[in-house]
């Protein structure tokens, strides 16, 4: 006899609903493999500040330390990395790893990124790793990083 497996279900929970608050003039973008992407209006010749939200499903034994190690590996691959700071923050009772850094690719302007990672327990069946990364050009980072952080701080999750 066969059994029917269903998604979403207790064994395979559906994704949470994600919402963020962005400035009125920012635009939504469709990016493959990304759940949410937004960017400031395009200005010719300058880096377009943006925020992307992704989520990946892992087994129930995945930890925040494992997410931290993934971040370390990701940053190690960036050219001319300048670490600005890494630590933990709380948003609405959820612990996030927060890391800010700059990097420069050959022939391109320096990018400043603010990356945040949280591990969401899905009732013991799985863990979802939520990543929200904001990027801006170094030449305008003093102003734009605050907007990026405010968008990151506004994130809320809802579960069915």
Residue, then its C-alpha position, 0 to 999 in steps of 0.5 A: x500500500x502507498x502513502x501520500x506525502x504532502x507539502x506543506x504538512x507537519x513533516x514538510x512545513x511551508x515557507x513563512x510569509x516574509x514582509x519588509x518595509x522599504x522606502x516608497x521609491x524603491x522597486x521590487x525585483x524578480x531574481x531567480x532563487x531569491x524570495x524577496x528583492x528590492x532596490x533603490x531607483x536606478x541612477x546611471x553610473x552609480x551602484x544601486x543599493x539593494x536588499x535580498x532575502x533568501x531562505x534555505x531548508x536544512x535538517x532539524x540538526x542545523x544550528x546557528x553556529x553552522x550558519x555562522x561558519x557558512x558566513x565565514x566561508x562566504x566572506x573568505x571568498x570575497x576579494x579584498x575583504x574589509x571586515x567592519x564588524x560581526x556579532x549577534x542581534x535580536x529582532x522580535x525575539x529571534x537571534x540573528x548573526x549580523x555582519x558588515x563588511x566591504x569588498x572590492x572586485x577588480x575593476x569595480x567599485x567597492x561594495x559594502x554589505x550588511x548580512x544577517x542570518x537567522x535559523x528558524x526551527x520548523x517544529x522539529x521537522x526542519x530548520x530554515x535559514x533566513x538570509x537578508x543581505x543589503x548592499x550599497x556602494x562604498x561612495x554612498x555607504x554613509x547614507x545608504x547603510x542606514x536605509x539598508x539596516x532599517x529595511x533589515x530591522x523591519x523584517x517580520x515572519x508569519x507562519x500558517 
